Amino acid sequence: MSAGEKEAAFDRVYAELFRDVYAYFNVCFGAQTAEDLAQEAFLRVWKAIDSDRIPDNWRAWVFRCAVNLKNDFLRQKYAGEKSQTAAEQIFSAQDAAAVPDGAQLSIQSALAGLPADDRELLTLKSFGFTSEEIGEFLKISASAVRTRLQKAKQSFKMNLEKEGVTDV
């Protein structure tokens, strides 16, 4: 692959997926760590484009990479302890316009009140991944994903109601 083809391929993958990868890490860790981990994920994309192992499905490959980076980061940072993350933000400025006035902070608080595993499941599902793909990323069965998603959605709904949000 020529240098120009490599750059063009990277630019396409980056343009399509960076925002979602950054948002995923932001939900897990907050903005500063999200920036660092997203850059690391795309460094891996650059290296993959340069190799002979170019994936068929970049979206799945990049998110598999992101989940692995998240797990590595947690192992290093907490040495086996369960993480406590900073307040999360999953809404971009564009998404915020669709949320009723004053509700965005309540939604973020409701999301932050969930366990990290529930936030991760809801975030991956919101990016359009199937239960099978999420199960692959997290190394659990698709059935377990569906069960956990249902419980996460119920918990999120309860947290929203506690925050006074009923029309989102």
Secondary structure, DSSP 4 states (H G I P E B T S, - for coil): --HHHHHHHHHHHHHHHHHHHHHHHHHHH-HHHHHHHHHHHHHHHHHHHHSS---S-HHHHHHHHHHHHHHHHHHHHHTTSPP-PPPP----HHHHHTSPTTHHHHHHHHHHTS-HHHHHHHHHHHTT--HHHHHHHHTS-HHHHHHHHHHHHHHHHHHHHHTT----
